[in-house]
Amino acid sequence: MLALLKELVHQSSEWVEIRYHKRVLTEIEIRNGEMDKANLKTLAGAGIRVLVDGCWGFVSTSNLTKEGLTTAIKEAIEAARTGAGLRKEKIKGLAKGQIGRGSYNYVPERKEPSLKEKIAFLFEMDKAIRNYSELVVSNAVLYNKFEDDKIIVNSDGAEVEISDVKQDLAIHCIMMKSGKREMGIVSTAVTGSWYDLFKEKSKEELVEEACRIAREKLEAEYARGGQYTVILDPQLVGVLAHEAIGHTVEADFVLAGSVVKDRIGEKVASELITLVDDGNVERASGMVLVDDEGTIVQRSLVIDKGILKEYLHNRESAYIFNTQPKGNARAFTYRDEPIIRMTNTFILPGKDDLEEMIAGIEDGYFLKGMGGGGQADSTAEFMFGVLEAYEIKKGQLGKMVKGVTISGQAFDVLQSVDAVSKEFQLGLGRGFCGKWQPAKVDAGGPYLRCRVTIGGQQE
């Protein structure tokens, strides 16, 4: 296939990029003791992008013969020429960055369990949830595995073969008591093997955590609303880094007028904050060694000690900003065009002790994990649900409370940070980023002490 794609790209007098992508997707869903889904899907084809007269043309095809790909290239060129006559702002060039050549593989070395063995394993988890308590009224165990093989060739000399495997698992437990209904959710995701999914926590520990959260929420009172000093755990820090900060620094949103437009070099956060995007983090769910434009992935230093340093780019936006792309162009399937996406986005750890951070709060909250719902926009205004919340009174952790949301302007929150823990963790869980097309990402950081608005709920 590589030889064929090289031949077709080099035959064309126009700028051409061909991205072959084969995906085998395994989906297993067990709900309330019943098999709801056990699917094995294979998707294969090529996405062909051309740049003609300052305009993109894109065509996807599942016909991978020489004739089929040749026809698709001609159709893409025709589409670009037609669009060029209508486009006001022409694409003037593409920044090159580090162009990939060779093989980039991150696949499990150990043999994976069979589909039958995985189903039996997940049924054991399902049974453990239902046996946890007579209060359990509903539950689910959800598993996905993405096996991707890609070949990317373009007119600038990119020639890469990429293989990787991403897997995720989510556990839902719903309990009911005295008319009250509460849910506990735990999820995990990796680039790597089935065994990597359970490297941090065993299946028993994952089940225990989901059930414990649901049970404790049944007894919890609602939080008090208002402005508080809080501790955000690494997952919530990751949500903040990805949703409320990361999207505002994606260059397509910057060009559209996001809150950080024309602010490179400005102080936007506490000097304790350094935020990066890095696809090279081993086993992280957003691991990307080469992006879908054939650019080798490098770390982007978005915020350095509180100073905004750089945006995230594809090759087109990097040319506009006169900088280098660092591998943030991604497409979900061969049918999608590469767009600017995050990979693993996180805040670097600090030097503070978590116990001392808690001890320094007179009246506040300790907040853990992403709860239901959430939104952020190009102004960095955000509101997220919180999975677990505990009162902090006179420097001591107190009782669990529920119904907690946090909101604010993300850069104001980062300006308020006065302590950053030395503990660090990535762990956005099973989630996908949903910017026009799904993408596997990860995010995280240390524990942060900062000021946020708590949205409490009254019974």
C-alpha positions as CSV (number, residue, x, y, z in Angstrom):
1,M,0.0,0.0,0.0
2,L,2.8,2.5,0.9
3,A,4.4,2.0,-2.6
4,L,1.1,2.6,-4.3
5,L,0.4,5.8,-2.3
6,K,3.9,7.1,-3.1
7,E,3.4,6.4,-6.8
8,L,0.1,8.3,-6.9
9,V,1.3,11.3,-4.9
10,H,4.5,11.7,-7.0
11,Q,2.5,11.4,-10.3
12,S,0.4,14.4,-9.5
13,S,1.5,17.9,-10.4
14,E,-0.7,19.3,-7.6
15,W,0.0,19.1,-3.8
16,V,-1.6,15.8,-2.6
17,E,-1.9,14.0,0.7
18,I,-3.2,10.5,0.9
19,R,-4.1,9.0,4.3
20,Y,-4.9,5.3,4.4
21,H,-6.7,4.3,7.6
22,K,-7.9,0.9,8.8
23,R,-9.7,0.6,12.1
24,V,-10.9,-2.5,13.9
25,L,-13.4,-1.4,16.7
26,T,-14.4,-3.8,19.4
27,E,-17.5,-2.7,21.5
28,I,-18.9,-4.6,24.5
29,E,-21.7,-3.3,26.6
30,I,-23.3,-5.2,29.5
31,R,-26.3,-3.6,31.2
32,N,-28.1,-5.0,34.3
33,G,-26.8,-8.5,33.8
34,E,-27.6,-8.7,30.1
35,M,-25.4,-8.5,27.0
36,D,-26.4,-5.3,25.3
37,K,-23.7,-5.1,22.6
38,A,-20.8,-7.3,21.4
39,N,-19.6,-5.7,18.1
40,L,-16.5,-6.1,16.0
41,K,-16.4,-3.5,13.2
42,T,-13.8,-2.9,10.5
43,L,-13.5,0.4,8.7
44,A,-10.9,0.9,6.0
45,G,-10.4,3.6,3.3
46,A,-8.4,6.6,2.3
47,G,-8.9,10.3,2.9
48,I,-7.4,12.3,0.0
49,R,-6.6,16.0,0.4
50,V,-5.3,18.4,-2.2
51,L,-4.3,22.0,-2.2
52,V,-5.0,23.7,-5.5
53,D,-5.0,27.5,-6.1
54,G,-5.0,28.2,-2.4
55,C,-8.0,26.0,-1.6
56,W,-8.4,22.6,-0.1
57,G,-10.2,19.8,-1.8
58,F,-11.1,16.6,0.2
59,V,-12.5,13.3,-0.9
60,S,-12.7,10.0,1.0
61,T,-13.1,6.6,-0.6
62,S,-13.3,2.9,0.4
63,N,-12.1,1.9,-3.1
64,L,-8.4,1.2,-2.4
65,T,-7.5,0.0,-5.9
66,K,-5.1,2.2,-8.0
67,E,-8.1,3.1,-10.2
68,G,-10.3,4.0,-7.3
69,L,-7.6,6.2,-5.6
70,T,-6.7,7.9,-8.9
71,T,-10.4,8.8,-9.5
72,A,-10.6,10.2,-5.9
73,I,-7.5,12.4,-6.5
74,K,-9.1,13.8,-9.6
75,E,-12.4,14.5,-7.8
76,A,-10.5,16.2,-4.9
77,I,-8.6,18.4,-7.4
78,E,-11.8,19.3,-9.2
79,A,-13.5,20.2,-5.9
80,A,-10.5,22.4,-4.9
81,R,-10.5,24.3,-8.2
82,T,-14.2,24.9,-8.0
83,G,-13.9,26.1,-4.4
84,A,-10.9,28.3,-5.2
85,G,-13.0,30.5,-7.4
86,L,-15.4,31.2,-4.5
87,R,-12.8,31.5,-1.6
88,K,-11.9,35.1,-0.6
89,E,-9.0,34.2,1.7
90,K,-6.5,32.0,-0.1
91,I,-4.2,29.5,1.7
92,K,-0.8,31.0,1.1
93,G,1.3,28.1,2.3
94,L,1.9,25.2,4.8
95,A,4.5,25.3,7.5
96,K,6.5,22.1,7.4
97,G,7.6,21.3,10.9
98,Q,9.3,17.9,11.4
99,I,8.0,15.7,8.6
100,G,7.7,12.0,9.6
101,R,9.4,9.2,7.6
102,G,9.3,5.5,8.7
103,S,7.3,3.4,11.1
104,Y,5.8,4.6,14.3
105,N,4.2,1.8,16.3
106,Y,2.7,1.5,19.8
107,V,0.9,-1.8,20.1
108,P,0.6,-4.3,23.0
109,E,3.4,-6.8,23.2
110,R,1.4,-9.3,25.2
111,K,-1.3,-11.4,23.6
112,E,-4.7,-10.0,24.3
113,P,-7.5,-12.1,25.8
114,S,-10.0,-13.4,23.3
115,L,-13.3,-11.7,22.8
116,K,-15.0,-14.5,24.8
117,E,-12.6,-14.1,27.7
118,K,-13.1,-10.3,27.8
119,I,-16.9,-10.8,27.8
120,A,-16.7,-13.2,30.7
121,F,-14.4,-10.8,32.6
122,L,-16.8,-7.9,32.1
123,F,-19.7,-10.1,33.2
124,E,-17.8,-10.7,36.4
125,M,-17.6,-7.0,37.0
126,D,-21.3,-6.6,36.2
127,K,-22.2,-9.3,38.8
128,A,-19.9,-7.7,41.4
129,I,-21.7,-4.4,41.0
130,R,-25.2,-6.0,41.4
131,N,-24.0,-8.0,44.4
132,Y,-22.5,-4.9,46.1
133,S,-25.7,-3.8,47.7
134,E,-29.4,-4.4,47.5
135,L,-29.7,-0.7,46.8
136,V,-28.3,-1.1,43.3
137,V,-31.1,-0.6,40.8
138,S,-29.2,-0.3,37.5
139,N,-25.6,-0.7,36.3
140,A,-23.5,-0.9,33.1
141,V,-20.0,-2.0,32.1
142,L,-18.8,-0.5,28.8
143,Y,-15.7,-1.4,26.9
144,N,-14.1,-0.1,23.6
145,K,-10.9,-1.1,21.7
146,F,-9.6,0.9,18.8
147,E,-6.9,-0.9,16.6
148,D,-5.6,1.6,14.1
149,D,-3.2,1.2,11.2
150,K,-2.4,4.2,9.0
151,I,-0.2,5.1,6.1
152,I,0.3,8.8,5.3
153,V,2.1,10.1,2.2
154,N,2.2,13.7,0.9
155,S,3.9,15.9,-1.7
156,D,6.2,17.3,1.0
157,G,7.9,14.0,1.6
158,A,5.9,12.5,4.5
159,E,6.0,8.7,4.3
160,V,4.8,7.2,7.6
161,E,3.3,3.9,8.7
162,I,1.5,4.2,12.1
163,S,0.0,1.5,14.3
164,D,-1.5,1.9,17.8
165,V,-4.2,0.5,20.1
166,K,-6.4,2.5,22.4
167,Q,-8.8,0.9,24.9
168,D,-11.2,2.2,27.5
169,L,-13.6,0.9,30.2
170,A,-16.4,2.6,32.1
171,I,-18.5,1.3,35.1
172,H,-21.8,2.9,36.0
173,C,-23.6,2.1,39.3
174,I,-27.0,3.5,40.2
175,M,-28.4,3.1,43.7
176,M,-31.8,4.1,45.1
177,K,-33.0,4.7,48.7
178,S,-36.1,6.4,50.1
179,G,-36.9,7.7,46.7
180,K,-33.4,9.2,46.1
181,R,-31.4,8.0,43.2
182,E,-27.6,8.5,42.8
183,M,-24.9,7.4,40.4
184,G,-21.3,6.5,40.7
185,I,-19.1,6.4,37.5
186,V,-15.5,5.3,37.1
187,S,-13.6,5.0,33.8
188,T,-10.1,4.4,32.6
189,A,-8.5,4.6,29.2
190,V,-5.0,3.9,27.7
191,T,-3.0,3.7,24.6
192,G,-1.8,0.1,25.0
193,S,-3.0,-3.3,26.1
194,W,-6.0,-4.8,27.9
195,Y,-3.7,-5.3,30.8
196,D,-2.7,-1.7,30.9
197,L,-6.3,-0.8,31.6
198,F,-6.0,-2.4,35.0
199,K,-2.4,-1.3,35.8
200,E,-3.5,1.5,38.2
201,K,-6.6,-0.2,39.6
202,S,-7.8,-3.8,39.5
203,K,-11.3,-4.7,38.4
204,E,-12.3,-5.1,42.1
205,E,-11.0,-1.6,42.9
206,L,-12.9,0.0,40.0
207,V,-16.2,-1.7,41.0
208,E,-15.7,-0.7,44.6
209,E,-15.0,2.9,43.7
210,A,-18.1,3.3,41.5
211,C,-20.4,1.7,44.0
212,R,-18.9,3.6,47.0
213,I,-19.6,6.9,45.3
214,A,-23.2,6.0,44.6
215,R,-23.7,4.8,48.1
216,E,-22.1,7.8,49.9
217,K,-24.1,10.2,47.7
218,L,-27.3,8.7,48.9
219,E,-26.5,9.9,52.4
220,A,-24.9,13.2,51.4
221,E,-26.4,16.7,51.9
222,Y,-26.4,19.3,49.2
223,A,-23.4,21.8,49.0
224,R,-23.6,25.4,49.9
225,G,-23.3,27.8,47.0
226,G,-20.9,30.7,46.8
227,Q,-17.2,31.5,46.2
228,Y,-14.8,29.2,47.9
229,T,-11.2,28.2,48.1
230,V,-11.1,24.6,46.9
231,I,-8.7,21.8,46.0
232,L,-9.2,20.5,42.5
233,D,-8.0,16.9,41.9
234,P,-5.9,15.9,38.8
235,Q,-9.0,14.9,36.8
236,L,-10.8,18.2,37.3
237,V,-7.5,20.0,36.6
238,G,-7.4,18.0,33.4
239,V,-11.0,19.0,32.5
240,L,-10.1,22.6,33.1
241,A,-6.8,22.4,31.1
242,H,-8.6,20.7,28.1
243,E,-12.1,22.2,28.0
244,A,-11.6,25.7,29.4
245,I,-8.0,26.5,28.4
246,G,-7.0,24.1,25.6
247,H,-9.8,24.9,23.2
248,T,-9.2,28.6,23.5
249,V,-5.6,28.2,22.3
250,E,-6.4,26.0,19.3
251,A,-5.3,28.3,16.4
252,D,-8.6,27.9,14.4
253,F,-10.5,29.2,17.5
254,V,-7.8,31.9,18.0
255,L,-8.3,33.1,14.4
256,A,-12.1,33.2,15.0
257,G,-11.5,35.5,18.0
258,S,-11.1,33.4,21.1
259,V,-10.3,35.1,24.4
260,V,-6.5,34.6,24.0
261,K,-6.2,36.2,20.5
262,D,-3.2,38.6,20.3
263,R,-2.2,37.8,23.9
264,I,1.0,35.8,23.4
265,G,3.6,37.0,25.9
266,E,0.9,38.2,28.4
267,K,0.6,36.9,32.0
268,V,-2.7,34.8,32.0
269,A,-2.2,32.6,35.1
270,S,-0.4,32.4,38.4
271,E,3.4,32.0,38.0
272,L,2.9,28.5,39.5
273,I,1.1,27.4,36.4
274,T,2.9,25.7,33.4
275,L,0.5,24.1,30.9
276,V,1.6,21.9,28.0
277,D,0.1,19.7,25.3
278,D,2.2,16.6,24.6
279,G,1.3,13.5,22.5
280,N,4.4,11.7,23.5
281,V,3.2,10.6,27.0
282,E,3.5,6.8,27.0
283,R,0.3,4.9,27.5
284,A,-1.8,8.1,27.8
285,S,-5.1,7.9,25.9
286,G,-4.2,10.9,23.8
287,M,-0.8,9.5,22.7
288,V,-0.1,10.5,19.1
289,L,3.4,9.9,17.7
290,V,2.8,11.4,14.3
291,D,-0.3,13.4,13.4
292,D,-2.6,13.0,10.4
293,E,-0.7,15.5,8.4
294,G,2.5,13.4,8.8
295,T,4.1,15.8,11.3
296,I,6.1,14.3,14.2
297,V,4.5,15.3,17.5
298,Q,6.4,17.6,19.9
299,R,5.4,19.1,23.2
300,S,3.7,22.5,23.0
301,L,4.5,24.9,25.9
302,V,1.1,26.7,26.1
303,I,1.6,28.5,29.4
304,D,5.1,28.9,31.0
305,K,5.1,30.1,34.6
306,G,1.9,32.0,34.0
307,I,2.9,33.5,30.6
308,L,1.0,32.6,27.4
309,K,3.6,31.2,25.1
310,E,2.1,29.4,22.1
311,Y,-1.1,28.2,20.4
312,L,-1.8,24.7,19.0
313,H,-1.5,24.4,15.2
314,N,-2.0,22.4,12.1
315,R,0.3,23.2,9.1
316,E,-2.0,25.8,7.7
317,S,-2.4,27.9,10.9
318,A,1.3,27.5,11.7
319,Y,2.1,29.2,8.4
320,I,-0.2,32.1,9.2
321,F,1.4,32.5,12.6
322,N,4.9,32.1,11.2
323,T,5.7,29.2,13.6
324,Q,6.2,25.4,13.5
325,P,3.4,22.8,13.7
326,K,3.9,20.3,16.5
327,G,1.5,17.6,15.5
328,N,-2.0,18.7,16.5
329,A,-3.8,17.9,13.2
330,R,-6.0,14.8,13.8
331,A,-8.8,13.0,12.0
332,F,-11.1,10.5,13.6
333,T,-11.5,8.2,10.5
334,Y,-10.4,8.2,6.9
335,R,-13.7,10.0,6.1
336,D,-12.7,13.0,8.2
337,E,-10.4,15.9,7.3
338,P,-7.5,16.6,9.8
339,I,-8.4,19.5,12.1
340,I,-6.6,21.1,15.0
341,R,-6.9,18.9,18.1
342,M,-5.3,18.5,21.5
343,T,-3.5,15.3,22.5
344,N,-2.6,15.0,26.2
345,T,-3.1,18.4,27.9
346,F,-1.9,18.9,31.4
347,I,-0.5,21.3,34.0
348,L,3.0,20.4,35.3
349,P,3.4,19.4,39.0
350,G,4.6,21.8,41.7
351,K,6.3,21.5,45.0
352,D,3.5,21.6,47.6
353,D,2.4,18.9,49.9
354,L,-1.3,18.0,49.5
355,E,-2.0,17.6,53.2
356,E,-0.5,21.1,53.8
357,M,-2.7,22.5,51.0
358,I,-5.8,21.1,52.7
359,A,-4.7,22.4,56.1
360,G,-4.5,25.9,54.7
361,I,-8.2,26.1,53.9
362,E,-10.5,27.5,56.6
363,D,-13.8,26.9,54.8
364,G,-13.9,25.3,51.4
365,Y,-14.2,22.1,49.4
366,F,-12.1,19.2,48.2
367,L,-13.4,18.3,44.6
368,K,-12.8,15.1,42.7
369,G,-13.7,13.9,39.2
370,M,-15.9,15.1,36.4
371,G,-19.6,14.7,37.2
372,G,-22.5,14.8,34.7
373,G,-22.7,17.8,32.3
374,G,-20.3,20.6,31.6
375,Q,-19.6,23.3,29.1
376,A,-16.9,25.8,28.2
377,D,-16.6,28.3,25.4
378,S,-14.1,30.5,23.5
379,T,-14.2,33.1,26.3
380,A,-12.9,30.4,28.8
381,E,-16.1,30.7,30.8
382,F,-16.9,27.2,32.1
383,M,-19.3,25.2,34.2
384,F,-18.7,21.5,35.1
385,G,-20.4,19.0,37.3
386,V,-18.3,17.4,40.1
387,L,-18.4,13.7,40.8
388,E,-17.2,13.8,44.5
389,A,-17.1,16.7,46.8
390,Y,-16.1,17.0,50.5
391,E,-16.2,19.9,52.9
392,I,-13.0,21.3,54.3
393,K,-13.5,23.0,57.7
394,K,-10.6,24.5,59.6
395,G,-8.0,22.6,57.6
396,Q,-9.7,19.2,58.0
397,L,-11.5,17.1,55.4
398,G,-15.2,16.7,56.4
399,K,-18.4,15.0,55.1
400,M,-19.3,14.4,51.5
401,V,-21.8,16.8,49.8
402,K,-23.5,16.4,46.5
403,G,-25.1,18.4,43.7
404,V,-21.9,20.4,43.2
405,T,-21.0,22.3,40.1
406,I,-18.1,24.6,39.6
407,S,-18.0,27.7,37.3
408,G,-15.9,30.7,36.5
409,Q,-13.5,32.1,33.9
410,A,-10.7,29.6,33.5
411,F,-7.9,32.1,33.3
412,D,-9.2,33.9,36.4
413,V,-9.2,30.5,38.2
414,L,-5.6,29.9,37.2
415,Q,-4.6,33.4,38.3
416,S,-6.0,32.5,41.8
417,V,-3.8,29.4,42.2
418,D,-1.6,29.7,45.3
419,A,-0.5,26.1,45.7
420,V,0.4,23.2,43.3
421,S,1.0,19.7,44.5
422,K,4.0,17.6,43.7
423,E,1.6,14.7,43.1
424,F,0.7,14.3,39.4
425,Q,-1.7,12.2,37.4
426,L,-3.2,11.9,33.9
427,G,-6.7,10.4,33.9
428,L,-9.4,12.0,31.9
429,G,-11.0,8.6,31.7
430,R,-13.0,7.2,28.9
431,G,-14.1,10.5,27.4
432,F,-13.7,11.8,23.9
433,C,-13.2,15.3,22.8
434,G,-16.1,16.2,20.6
435,K,-14.9,19.1,18.4
436,W,-16.9,18.4,15.2
437,Q,-15.5,14.9,15.2
438,P,-14.5,12.6,18.1
439,A,-10.9,12.3,19.2
440,K,-9.2,10.3,22.0
441,V,-7.5,12.7,24.3
442,D,-6.1,12.7,27.9
443,A,-5.6,15.4,30.4
444,G,-4.6,15.9,34.0
445,G,-2.1,17.6,36.3
446,P,-1.4,18.0,40.0
447,Y,-3.8,19.1,42.8
448,L,-4.5,22.9,42.6
449,R,-5.6,25.2,45.4
450,C,-7.7,28.0,43.8
451,R,-10.9,30.0,44.0
452,V,-14.1,28.9,42.1
453,T,-17.8,29.5,42.3
454,I,-19.6,26.5,43.8
455,G,-23.1,25.9,42.5
456,G,-25.0,24.2,45.4
457,Q,-28.5,22.8,45.1
458,Q,-31.3,23.1,47.6
459,E,-33.7,20.3,48.3
